[in-house]
Amino acid sequence: MKEPTTLVVAGMAILAAGTYAARLSGQLLRARITFPPWAAKLLEAAAVILLAALVATTALTEGHGFCGFARPAGVLVAGVLAWRKAPFLVVVLAAAAVTALLRVLGVS
């Protein structure tokens, strides 16, 4: 049996090569494959919906239940500031401050 370190390094190399190949294939095939306009719009909408679902799941749940009101309030503040085109650092710090303040005040 091989050393566990060797297997880990081999696995990382294989995954890195696969990731590189997948990214390279996107660049190489981009000029060769065209989608109809309706499919391009559908793919755009799917990306937005997937991102929104990820944000909602992360912002509203912890484990298998509701995370409380402090985290969604921080995410809401971050969303409003990002929508208003505030600098990224301001968005992150404001969201963290709102969440922390609500938790200090006893809002879970």
N, C-alpha and C positions, 0 to 999 in steps of 0.2 A: 504494500500500500504506500502511496506517495505521502509526503509530508503535507499536513494541512495548509501550511503557508504556500506551498507550491500550487495547490489546488485553488486557493484564493486568488493568487496572482494570475493563474491561467484563466480563471473565471472572469476576473476584471478585464483582462486583455481581450477575451472573446466578446464581452459585453461592449467594450469600448470600440472594437472593430465593427460590431453590428450597428452601434449608434452612428458611427461615422458613415458607414455604408448607407444607412437609411437617410441621413441628412444629405449626403452627396447625391443619392438617387433623386431626391426632390429637386435639387438644382439642375441636374442633367435632364430630367424629364419635363421640367417646367415649360420649356419652349416647344416640346413635342406634343404635349397633351393640352387640349383646350376643352373647356366645359361650356355647355350652352348657358346663355344668360340666366335662365331660371335655376339651373343647378348651382351657379356661382352665388346667386342670392341666397339660395337654401344653405349652402355651406357657410356663408357669412353669418346668417341667422343662427345656425347651429353652434358656431363658435361663441357667439354672444350668450346664447342660452346656456351652454355648458359652463362658461365662466360665471354667469349669474348663479347657477345651481351650486357651483363650488363655493362661492362667497356665502350664499345663504346657509349651506350645510355647515361651513366652518364657523360662521358668525352666530348661529342659533343653537348648535348642539354641542354637547360635551359628553362623551361616552355614548349612552343610548337615550339621553334625555335632554331636556331644555337646559341651556347653560345659565339662565337668569337674564336680568335686564341690563346689567352693566356692560357686557360685551357688545350686544346689539346697539346700545346707545353710542358706544365708541365707534363702531363701524358706520353708524349713521352720520356721525360728525365727520368721519374721514371721507365718506361719500360726498357729503355736501361741500366740504373744502376742496376735494379733488374736482368736483363739478365746477366749482368757482375758480379752478386753475391755480390753487394755492401751491406753493413749493412743496415738494415731496416731504422734506424734513418737517415742515409745519403740519402737514397732514398726519404724519406718524406720531409726532409729539402731542398734538391735540387729541387724537384718538386715545393714546395711552393715558393722557392726563384725565380725560373724561371718565374712562373706565376705572382708573385708580381712585378718583374722587368719589365716584358712585360706590365703589366697594368700601372705601373708608367710611362713608356715610351709612353703610349697612345694607345698601341695595345689592343683592347678589347677582 
